[in-house]
Amino acid sequence: MDYRISPFEVESEIMEHEAVLEVGVIPTIDHLDRIVPKAFIVLKPGYEKNKATALTLFKFIRGRMAPYKRPRAIEFMEAFPKTISSKVMRKDLRKYDEELKNMGTRGKYEFLELDFTDELKLRKRK
């Protein structure tokens, strides 16, 4: 079954976290070739772009969102590409994400939910 996921709805939930200054959500492809949400996040001053912050955000997200809506990847950014009216240019985020996928790599500050299999008590896939 396919679900329609509103980026705005997912972004609104993530914005509730105290460390998040801005967020942009796009569809991406996971390791099983499924379309899943990916969250790009700009942190507030004083928060670090590291694995501990990513884990905190994944725990927060898991406690607030239905499984089908949860981002499976988080990437921390310095700033977002924006329009003249200050809207996040999701098409540029999608293009960047697609380039990473084509190169077979991740962003410098990209963390996958699967990076925290033990901490999040995820079922291990065979």
C-alpha positions as CSV (number, residue, x, y, z in Angstrom):
1,M,0.0,0.0,0.0
2,D,1.3,3.5,-0.9
3,Y,0.8,6.4,1.5
4,R,0.7,10.1,0.6
5,I,2.9,12.0,3.0
6,S,2.8,15.7,3.3
7,P,6.3,17.2,3.7
8,F,4.8,20.1,5.6
9,E,3.1,17.7,8.1
10,V,6.4,15.9,8.8
11,E,8.3,19.2,9.0
12,S,5.8,20.6,11.5
13,E,6.4,17.6,13.8
14,I,10.2,17.8,13.6
15,M,10.1,21.6,14.2
16,E,8.8,20.8,17.7
17,H,12.2,19.6,18.8
18,E,14.2,22.1,20.7
19,A,17.4,21.7,18.6
20,V,15.7,22.4,15.2
21,L,15.9,25.8,13.6
22,E,14.7,24.8,10.1
23,V,13.7,21.6,8.4
24,G,13.0,20.5,4.9
25,V,11.6,17.1,4.0
26,I,11.8,15.3,0.6
27,P,11.1,11.8,-0.7
28,T,14.2,9.6,-1.2
29,I,14.9,5.9,-1.9
30,D,16.0,3.7,1.0
31,H,18.2,0.6,0.9
32,L,15.2,-1.6,0.0
33,D,14.3,0.7,-3.0
34,R,11.2,2.1,-1.2
35,I,10.3,5.8,-1.3
36,V,10.7,7.2,2.2
37,P,11.0,10.7,3.8
38,K,14.4,12.3,4.4
39,A,14.7,15.3,6.6
40,F,17.3,18.0,6.1
41,I,17.8,19.9,9.3
42,V,19.5,23.2,10.3
43,L,20.2,23.2,14.0
44,K,19.9,26.1,16.4
45,P,23.2,27.6,17.6
46,G,24.7,25.4,20.4
47,Y,23.7,22.1,18.9
48,E,26.3,19.9,17.1
49,K,25.9,18.1,13.8
50,N,26.8,14.6,15.1
51,K,25.6,11.1,15.7
52,A,24.4,11.9,19.3
53,T,22.1,14.7,18.0
54,A,20.9,12.5,15.2
55,L,20.0,9.7,17.7
56,T,18.1,12.2,19.8
57,L,16.1,13.4,16.8
58,F,15.3,9.9,15.6
59,K,14.1,9.0,19.1
60,F,12.0,12.2,19.2
61,I,10.5,11.4,15.7
62,R,9.8,7.7,16.6
63,G,7.8,8.9,19.7
64,R,5.6,11.3,17.7
65,M,5.0,10.0,14.2
66,A,3.4,7.0,12.6
67,P,5.9,4.6,11.2
68,Y,5.1,5.3,7.5
69,K,5.7,9.1,8.0
70,R,9.0,8.9,9.8
71,P,12.1,10.1,8.0
72,R,14.6,7.2,7.6
73,A,17.4,9.6,7.0
74,I,18.4,12.9,8.6
75,E,21.0,15.2,7.1
76,F,22.3,18.3,9.0
77,M,22.9,21.4,6.8
78,E,24.4,24.8,7.5
79,A,21.6,26.5,5.5
80,F,19.0,25.7,2.9
81,P,18.7,26.8,-0.7
82,K,15.8,29.3,-0.6
83,T,13.6,31.3,-3.0
84,I,13.5,35.1,-2.9
85,S,10.4,34.7,-0.6
86,S,12.5,32.5,1.8
87,K,10.8,29.2,1.0
88,V,13.0,26.1,1.1
89,M,13.8,24.9,-2.4
90,R,12.9,21.2,-2.1
91,K,13.8,20.6,-5.7
92,D,17.4,21.6,-5.0
93,L,17.4,19.3,-2.0
94,R,16.1,16.4,-4.1
95,K,18.7,17.1,-6.8
96,Y,21.5,17.1,-4.2
97,D,20.1,13.8,-2.6
98,E,19.9,12.2,-6.1
99,E,23.5,13.2,-6.8
100,L,24.6,11.5,-3.6
101,K,22.7,8.4,-4.5
102,N,24.2,8.3,-7.9
103,M,27.7,8.6,-6.4
104,G,26.9,5.8,-3.9
105,T,27.7,8.0,-1.0
106,R,26.1,10.0,1.9
107,G,26.3,13.6,2.9
108,K,29.0,14.6,5.4
109,Y,26.4,14.9,8.2
110,E,23.8,12.3,7.0
111,F,22.6,9.7,9.4
112,L,20.3,6.8,8.7
113,E,17.8,5.3,11.1
114,L,19.6,2.0,10.4
115,D,22.8,3.5,11.9
116,F,21.0,3.1,15.3
117,T,19.6,-0.4,15.0
118,D,20.5,-1.2,18.7
119,E,19.7,2.1,20.2
120,L,16.2,2.3,18.5
121,K,15.6,-1.4,18.9
122,L,15.0,-1.9,15.2
123,R,14.4,-5.3,13.8
124,K,17.5,-6.5,12.0
125,R,16.9,-7.3,8.4
126,K,18.4,-10.4,6.7
